[in-house]
Amino acid sequence: MTDLTTSIGLLGYGTVGSAVDRLLNDRAEDIARVAGGPVAVRHALVRDIERRRDARDGVLTTDFAAIRDDPAIGVVAEVMGGIEPTRGYLLELFAAGKSVVSANKQLLARHGAELFAAAERHRVQLRFEASVCAAIPVVKVLRESMIANDVAGVLGIVNGTTNFILSAMAGGQTYGDALARAQELGYAEADPTEDVNGADAAAKIAILASIAFHTRVTIDDVPFNGIEDLEAVDAAFAAELGYKIKLIGSAQRLPGGVAASVHPTLVPTSHALAGVEGSFNAVMLRGSAIREITLVGPGAGGDETASAVIGDVMSVLGTSGTGFFQSDGYFRQLPVVPESEVESGFYLRLDVLDQPGVLAQIARVLADVDISIESVIQRAADGRAQLVVTTHPAPEGRFFDAVGRIRSLGVTRAEPTMLRALPR
């Protein structure tokens, strides 16, 4: 490194951390032109320095203080993940006057208020583009480019693993086969729990809702469920009805406050999100001035996430000392609207007795709670029938009350499958 080199630190040197170091080296000339000089990793914190890695001599360290106390390091990229000791490390870095770029969605979704307050108190920056959709710059667009908009909604596919699996299931694969293929290709972790159960997407939607509506939304405010219980038959019925199933994260500004959730959802084939396939992510933003824009791109991967990390590093270097967006942007306190009060369309698949009057009984229950049926499919065989009903939008609490009443009729042979549905 020369005396003109801008030194950064890394917390973590796994897939993303090593990609950050490699891309800074591979793109050194272009980055130097933009930054006004070379930018390079000075130290990277790892747990086991003996583990074989392709790193330059002297870069790796097991001593956090080597990064925290080094006056040459002004920006640190956190790509180690986890809640602790990561949270403590970030607080110490802020106190030491260092800005931080983080890819840690769970940490920000749970402790964002504390971390942003600490960064503001010490007059440093906390940037987090890579925590949401990797290379898609949705955080920057919401936090900076759309500051003059009254954002009304965020809707998106924010988990590439589940989108790959659902795309494969739409082609006829079972959930298990699609997951195995995703793991084989590196789209899914060996333990994919947080992806397939919706927790990963819920953390991302909490972050996006917080930025979009300038209020605190944590992962605890985001009801979610995943795709583990979906069957290929649901993908087939969805296609017959003119939909695709996607794991959709939604955040809305409603008259009563903010509502955010993550659920498998039927998306009309004419909708912009229906065409997002494989491991790609997409986020739709709705606002007063821009009406609607959609950002699409790869939402996962070492190089993709590293690209967002480096972009945030460049933003910090370009604005240090200016006070540019160091202030906490969460200036509202909006209540969280209970999910039972949020309106949605629904898909309901029932395994019922194949006998006269069953459909009429179910239709009567829905009518009694003022839920309008949009379409019905019935398939009968061997004394049993698959009955699929889609509804027009209604409050979720009312729909689930109706499902409880349908269960009590004694005409169902298995637990119903319930999915949300976007309007056509």
C-alpha positions as CSV (number, residue, x, y, z in Angstrom):
1,M,0.0,0.0,0.0
2,T,1.2,3.5,-0.7
3,D,0.8,6.5,1.6
4,L,-2.1,7.6,-0.6
5,T,-4.1,4.4,-0.1
6,T,-7.4,4.6,1.7
7,S,-7.4,1.6,4.1
8,I,-10.5,-0.2,5.1
9,G,-11.2,-3.0,7.6
10,L,-13.2,-6.2,7.2
11,L,-15.1,-8.1,9.9
12,G,-15.2,-11.5,8.3
13,Y,-13.3,-13.1,5.4
14,G,-15.7,-15.7,4.1
15,T,-17.5,-15.8,0.7
16,V,-18.4,-12.1,0.8
17,G,-15.4,-10.7,2.6
18,S,-12.9,-12.4,0.3
19,A,-14.9,-11.2,-2.7
20,V,-14.7,-7.6,-1.4
21,D,-10.9,-7.9,-1.2
22,R,-10.7,-9.5,-4.6
23,L,-12.9,-7.0,-6.3
24,L,-11.1,-4.1,-4.8
25,N,-7.9,-5.5,-6.2
26,D,-9.3,-6.5,-9.6
27,R,-11.0,-3.1,-10.1
28,A,-8.2,-1.1,-8.4
29,E,-7.6,1.3,-11.3
30,D,-11.3,2.2,-11.8
31,I,-11.9,2.5,-8.1
32,A,-8.8,4.7,-7.6
33,R,-10.1,7.1,-10.3
34,V,-13.4,7.5,-8.5
35,A,-12.1,7.6,-4.9
36,G,-9.1,9.8,-5.7
37,G,-6.6,7.1,-4.8
38,P,-6.3,3.4,-4.1
39,V,-8.7,1.7,-1.7
40,A,-7.5,-1.6,-0.1
41,V,-8.2,-3.9,2.8
42,R,-5.7,-3.4,5.5
43,H,-6.9,-5.9,8.1
44,A,-9.7,-8.6,8.1
45,L,-10.9,-10.1,11.3
46,V,-11.3,-13.9,11.3
47,R,-11.9,-16.5,14.0
48,D,-9.3,-19.0,12.8
49,I,-6.2,-17.6,11.2
50,E,-4.8,-21.1,10.4
51,R,-7.8,-21.9,8.1
52,R,-6.6,-22.0,4.5
53,R,-7.6,-18.8,2.6
54,D,-6.4,-17.0,-0.4
55,A,-5.4,-13.8,1.3
56,R,-2.4,-11.5,1.2
57,D,0.2,-11.8,3.9
58,G,-0.5,-9.7,7.0
59,V,-4.2,-9.0,6.1
60,L,-5.9,-11.6,8.4
61,T,-6.0,-11.1,12.1
62,T,-7.9,-12.6,15.1
63,D,-7.5,-9.3,17.1
64,F,-10.5,-7.0,16.8
65,A,-8.4,-4.2,18.3
66,A,-6.1,-4.3,15.3
67,I,-9.0,-2.8,13.3
68,R,-10.7,-0.7,16.0
69,D,-7.5,1.0,17.1
70,D,-5.8,1.5,13.7
71,P,-6.0,5.2,12.9
72,A,-5.4,4.5,9.2
73,I,-8.8,2.6,9.0
74,G,-11.8,4.9,8.7
75,V,-14.3,2.6,7.2
76,V,-15.1,-1.0,8.2
77,A,-17.2,-3.5,6.2
78,E,-19.0,-6.0,8.5
79,V,-19.7,-9.2,6.6
80,M,-19.3,-11.7,9.4
81,G,-23.0,-12.1,10.2
82,G,-24.6,-13.1,13.5
83,I,-25.9,-10.9,16.3
84,E,-23.2,-11.2,18.9
85,P,-20.4,-10.3,19.1
86,T,-21.1,-8.4,15.9
87,R,-23.4,-5.8,17.6
88,G,-20.7,-5.1,20.2
89,Y,-18.0,-4.7,17.6
90,L,-20.1,-2.2,15.7
91,L,-20.7,-0.1,18.8
92,E,-17.0,-0.1,19.6
93,L,-16.2,1.0,16.0
94,F,-18.6,3.9,16.1
95,A,-17.1,5.0,19.4
96,A,-13.7,4.9,17.8
97,G,-14.9,7.2,15.0
98,K,-15.2,4.6,12.3
99,S,-18.0,4.4,9.8
100,V,-19.5,0.9,9.1
101,V,-20.9,-0.8,6.1
102,S,-23.0,-3.9,7.0
103,A,-24.5,-6.8,5.1
104,N,-26.2,-8.1,8.3
105,K,-30.0,-8.1,7.8
106,Q,-30.9,-9.8,11.1
107,L,-28.7,-7.5,13.2
108,L,-30.2,-4.4,11.6
109,A,-33.8,-5.7,11.7
110,R,-33.4,-6.4,15.5
111,H,-31.0,-3.7,16.7
112,G,-31.2,-1.0,14.1
113,A,-32.4,1.7,16.5
114,E,-29.5,1.2,18.8
115,L,-26.9,1.1,16.1
116,F,-28.2,4.1,14.1
117,A,-28.4,6.1,17.4
118,A,-24.8,5.2,18.2
119,A,-23.6,6.1,14.7
120,E,-25.3,9.5,14.8
121,R,-24.0,10.2,18.3
122,H,-20.4,9.6,17.2
123,R,-21.0,11.5,13.8
124,V,-20.1,8.5,11.6
125,Q,-22.1,6.6,9.0
126,L,-23.9,3.2,9.0
127,R,-24.7,2.0,5.5
128,F,-26.4,-1.3,4.7
129,E,-27.3,-1.7,1.0
130,A,-25.9,-5.3,1.0
131,S,-28.3,-6.3,3.8
132,V,-31.4,-6.4,1.6
133,C,-31.1,-7.3,-2.1
134,A,-27.3,-7.6,-2.7
135,A,-26.5,-5.8,-6.0
136,I,-30.0,-4.2,-6.3
137,P,-29.6,-0.6,-4.9
138,V,-33.0,-0.4,-3.3
139,V,-31.8,1.0,0.0
140,K,-30.0,3.9,-1.8
141,V,-33.1,4.6,-3.9
142,L,-35.4,4.7,-1.0
143,R,-33.1,6.5,1.4
144,E,-31.8,9.1,-0.9
145,S,-33.3,9.2,-4.4
146,M,-37.0,9.0,-3.1
147,I,-36.6,11.3,-0.1
148,A,-39.1,13.8,-1.7
149,N,-41.7,11.1,-2.3
150,D,-44.5,10.0,0.1
151,V,-43.8,6.3,-0.3
152,A,-47.0,4.3,0.1
153,G,-45.9,0.7,-0.5
154,V,-43.0,-1.7,-1.0
155,L,-43.7,-5.1,-2.6
156,G,-41.1,-7.6,-3.6
157,I,-39.4,-10.9,-4.0
158,V,-36.4,-10.4,-1.6
159,N,-35.1,-14.0,-1.2
160,G,-33.4,-15.6,-4.2
161,T,-33.4,-19.1,-2.7
162,T,-37.1,-19.4,-2.3
163,N,-37.7,-17.8,-5.7
164,F,-35.5,-20.4,-7.3
165,I,-37.4,-23.2,-5.6
166,L,-40.8,-21.8,-6.5
167,S,-39.7,-21.4,-10.1
168,A,-38.7,-25.0,-10.2
169,M,-41.9,-26.1,-8.6
170,A,-43.9,-24.2,-11.2
171,G,-42.1,-26.4,-13.7
172,G,-43.3,-29.6,-12.0
173,Q,-40.5,-30.3,-9.4
174,T,-41.3,-31.2,-5.9
175,Y,-40.3,-28.9,-3.1
176,G,-37.6,-31.4,-1.9
177,D,-36.1,-31.9,-5.4
178,A,-36.1,-28.1,-6.0
179,L,-34.4,-27.4,-2.6
180,A,-31.8,-30.1,-3.3
181,R,-31.0,-28.5,-6.7
182,A,-30.8,-25.0,-5.1
183,Q,-28.2,-26.4,-2.6
184,E,-26.3,-28.1,-5.4
185,L,-26.0,-24.8,-7.3
186,G,-25.1,-22.8,-4.2
187,Y,-28.3,-20.8,-4.1
188,A,-29.3,-22.4,-0.8
189,E,-27.2,-22.9,2.3
190,A,-26.6,-26.4,3.8
191,D,-29.1,-25.2,6.5
192,P,-31.7,-23.2,4.5
193,T,-34.1,-22.7,7.4
194,E,-34.1,-18.8,7.5
195,D,-34.6,-18.7,3.7
196,V,-37.4,-21.2,3.3
197,N,-39.3,-20.3,6.5
198,G,-39.5,-16.6,5.5
199,A,-37.3,-15.2,8.3
200,D,-34.7,-13.9,5.9
201,A,-37.3,-12.0,3.8
202,A,-39.0,-10.7,7.0
203,A,-35.8,-9.1,8.2
204,K,-35.3,-7.5,4.8
205,I,-38.9,-6.2,4.7
206,A,-38.5,-4.7,8.2
207,I,-35.5,-2.8,7.0
208,L,-37.2,-1.6,3.8
209,A,-40.4,-0.6,5.7
210,S,-38.3,1.4,8.2
211,I,-36.6,3.4,5.4
212,A,-39.7,3.8,3.2
213,F,-42.0,5.1,6.0
214,H,-39.3,6.8,8.3
215,T,-40.5,4.8,11.3
216,R,-39.1,1.9,13.3
217,V,-40.2,-1.5,12.0
218,T,-38.4,-4.6,13.5
219,I,-38.6,-8.2,12.5
220,D,-41.0,-8.7,15.4
221,D,-43.5,-6.5,13.6
222,V,-43.5,-8.6,10.5
223,P,-45.7,-11.7,10.5
224,F,-44.2,-14.3,8.2
225,N,-44.4,-17.9,6.9
226,G,-42.4,-19.7,4.3
227,I,-42.7,-22.2,1.5
228,E,-41.9,-25.5,3.3
229,D,-45.5,-26.8,3.2
230,L,-46.3,-25.9,-0.4
231,E,-47.0,-28.7,-2.7
232,A,-46.6,-29.0,-6.5
233,V,-50.3,-29.3,-6.8
234,D,-50.7,-25.7,-5.6
235,A,-48.3,-24.5,-8.3
236,A,-50.4,-26.4,-10.8
237,F,-53.7,-25.0,-9.6
238,A,-52.2,-21.5,-9.5
239,A,-51.1,-21.8,-13.1
240,E,-54.6,-23.0,-14.1
241,L,-56.1,-19.9,-12.4
242,G,-53.6,-17.6,-14.1
243,Y,-51.2,-17.0,-11.3
244,K,-47.7,-17.9,-10.1
245,I,-46.7,-18.5,-6.5
246,K,-44.0,-16.2,-5.1
247,L,-42.8,-15.5,-1.6
248,I,-43.8,-11.9,-1.4
249,G,-42.7,-9.3,1.1
250,S,-45.1,-6.5,1.5
251,A,-45.0,-3.2,3.5
252,Q,-47.9,-0.7,3.3
253,R,-48.6,2.8,4.7
254,L,-52.2,2.5,5.8
255,P,-54.5,5.1,7.4
256,G,-54.0,3.4,10.7
257,G,-50.3,3.0,10.5
258,V,-47.9,0.5,8.9
259,A,-48.4,-3.1,7.9
260,A,-45.6,-5.5,6.8
261,S,-45.6,-9.2,6.2
262,V,-44.0,-12.1,4.2
263,H,-46.2,-14.9,2.8
264,P,-46.3,-17.2,-0.2
265,T,-48.7,-15.4,-2.5
266,L,-50.5,-15.9,-5.8
267,V,-49.3,-13.3,-8.3
268,P,-51.2,-12.8,-11.5
269,T,-49.2,-13.8,-14.6
270,S,-49.7,-10.2,-15.9
271,H,-48.0,-8.7,-12.8
272,A,-44.4,-7.5,-13.1
273,L,-43.2,-9.8,-10.3
274,A,-44.6,-12.9,-11.9
275,G,-41.8,-12.8,-14.5
276,V,-39.0,-12.7,-12.0
277,E,-37.6,-16.2,-12.1
278,G,-34.7,-18.2,-10.7
279,S,-32.6,-16.6,-7.9
280,F,-33.4,-13.1,-9.0
281,N,-35.0,-10.5,-6.7
282,A,-37.3,-7.6,-7.5
283,V,-38.7,-4.8,-5.5
284,M,-41.6,-2.5,-6.5
285,L,-41.8,0.9,-4.9
286,R,-45.0,3.0,-5.0
287,G,-44.9,6.7,-4.2
288,S,-46.8,10.0,-4.8
289,A,-44.4,11.4,-7.4
290,I,-43.0,8.3,-9.1
291,R,-46.2,6.2,-9.1
292,E,-44.4,2.9,-9.4
293,I,-40.9,1.7,-10.2
294,T,-39.5,-1.8,-10.2
295,L,-35.9,-2.7,-9.4
296,V,-34.7,-6.2,-10.6
297,G,-31.5,-8.1,-10.3
298,P,-29.5,-10.8,-8.6
299,G,-30.3,-10.8,-4.9
300,A,-27.6,-13.2,-3.6
301,G,-24.1,-14.4,-4.2
302,G,-20.6,-13.5,-3.0
303,D,-19.7,-11.1,-5.8
304,E,-23.2,-9.5,-5.9
305,T,-23.2,-8.8,-2.2
306,A,-19.6,-7.7,-2.3
307,S,-20.5,-5.2,-5.1
308,A,-23.1,-3.6,-2.8
309,V,-20.6,-3.5,0.1
310,I,-18.0,-1.7,-2.1
311,G,-20.6,0.7,-3.3
312,D,-21.5,1.6,0.2
313,V,-17.8,2.0,1.0
314,M,-17.4,4.4,-1.9
315,S,-20.5,6.4,-0.7
316,V,-18.9,6.7,2.8
317,L,-15.6,7.8,1.4
318,G,-17.3,10.3,-0.9
319,T,-19.4,11.9,1.9
320,S,-17.2,11.7,5.0
321,G,-17.0,15.0,6.8
322,T,-20.0,16.4,5.0
323,G,-22.7,15.3,7.4
324,F,-24.5,13.7,4.4
325,F,-27.2,11.4,5.7
326,Q,-25.4,10.8,9.0
327,S,-28.6,11.8,10.7
328,D,-31.1,9.1,11.7
329,G,-33.8,9.0,9.1
330,Y,-36.5,7.5,11.3
331,F,-38.5,10.6,12.5
332,R,-42.0,9.1,12.7
333,Q,-43.6,6.8,15.3
334,L,-46.3,5.0,13.3
335,P,-48.3,2.2,14.9
336,V,-48.2,-1.3,13.4
337,V,-51.6,-2.3,12.0
338,P,-52.6,-5.9,13.1
339,E,-52.4,-8.3,10.2
340,S,-56.1,-9.3,10.9
341,E,-57.1,-5.8,9.6
342,V,-55.1,-5.9,6.4
343,E,-57.0,-6.8,3.2
344,S,-55.9,-9.4,0.8
345,G,-57.3,-11.8,-1.8
346,F,-57.0,-15.5,-0.9
347,Y,-56.4,-19.0,-2.3
348,L,-58.0,-21.8,-0.4
349,R,-57.5,-25.5,-1.2
350,L,-59.6,-28.0,0.6
351,D,-59.7,-31.8,0.5
352,V,-63.4,-32.4,1.0
353,L,-66.0,-35.2,0.8
354,D,-67.3,-35.7,-2.7
355,Q,-71.0,-35.4,-1.9
356,P,-73.8,-33.0,-2.9
357,G,-74.0,-29.7,-1.1
358,V,-70.4,-29.4,0.1
359,L,-69.6,-26.4,-2.2
360,A,-72.8,-24.7,-1.3
361,Q,-72.0,-25.0,2.4
362,I,-68.6,-23.5,1.9
363,A,-69.9,-20.7,-0.2
364,R,-72.5,-20.0,2.4
365,V,-69.9,-19.6,5.2
366,L,-67.9,-17.2,3.0
367,A,-71.0,-15.2,2.2
368,D,-72.0,-15.0,5.9
369,V,-68.8,-13.2,6.6
370,D,-69.1,-11.0,3.5
371,I,-66.3,-12.6,1.5
372,S,-66.8,-12.7,-2.2
373,I,-65.7,-15.7,-4.3
374,E,-63.7,-14.9,-7.4
375,S,-63.3,-18.5,-8.9
376,V,-63.7,-22.2,-8.1
377,I,-62.0,-25.3,-9.3
378,Q,-63.3,-28.8,-8.3
379,R,-61.5,-32.1,-9.0
380,A,-63.2,-35.3,-7.9
381,A,-61.9,-38.9,-7.6
382,D,-62.5,-41.9,-5.3
383,G,-65.1,-40.3,-3.1
384,R,-62.9,-37.3,-2.4
385,A,-62.6,-33.9,-4.1
386,Q,-60.0,-31.2,-4.3
387,L,-61.8,-27.9,-4.0
388,V,-59.9,-24.6,-4.8
389,V,-61.5,-21.3,-4.1
390,T,-60.0,-17.8,-4.7
391,T,-61.6,-14.8,-3.2
392,H,-61.7,-11.0,-3.7
393,P,-59.8,-8.9,-1.1
394,A,-61.2,-9.0,2.4
395,P,-59.7,-8.4,5.9
396,E,-57.4,-11.3,6.8
397,G,-59.1,-11.8,10.2
398,R,-62.5,-12.3,8.5
399,F,-61.0,-14.8,6.1
400,F,-59.4,-16.9,8.8
401,D,-62.6,-16.8,10.8
402,A,-64.4,-18.2,7.8
403,V,-61.8,-21.0,7.5
404,G,-62.4,-21.9,11.1
405,R,-66.1,-22.2,10.4
406,I,-65.4,-24.4,7.3
407,R,-63.3,-26.7,9.5
408,S,-66.3,-27.1,11.8
409,L,-68.6,-28.2,9.0
410,G,-67.2,-31.8,9.1
411,V,-66.7,-31.9,5.3
412,T,-62.9,-31.6,5.1
413,R,-60.5,-34.5,5.2
414,A,-57.2,-32.6,5.8
415,E,-55.9,-29.2,6.9
416,P,-56.7,-26.5,4.3
417,T,-54.0,-24.8,2.3
418,M,-54.3,-21.0,2.4
419,L,-52.3,-18.5,0.4
420,R,-52.6,-14.8,-0.1
421,A,-53.3,-13.5,-3.6
422,L,-52.5,-10.2,-5.3
423,P,-55.3,-8.5,-7.1
424,R,-55.5,-8.9,-10.9
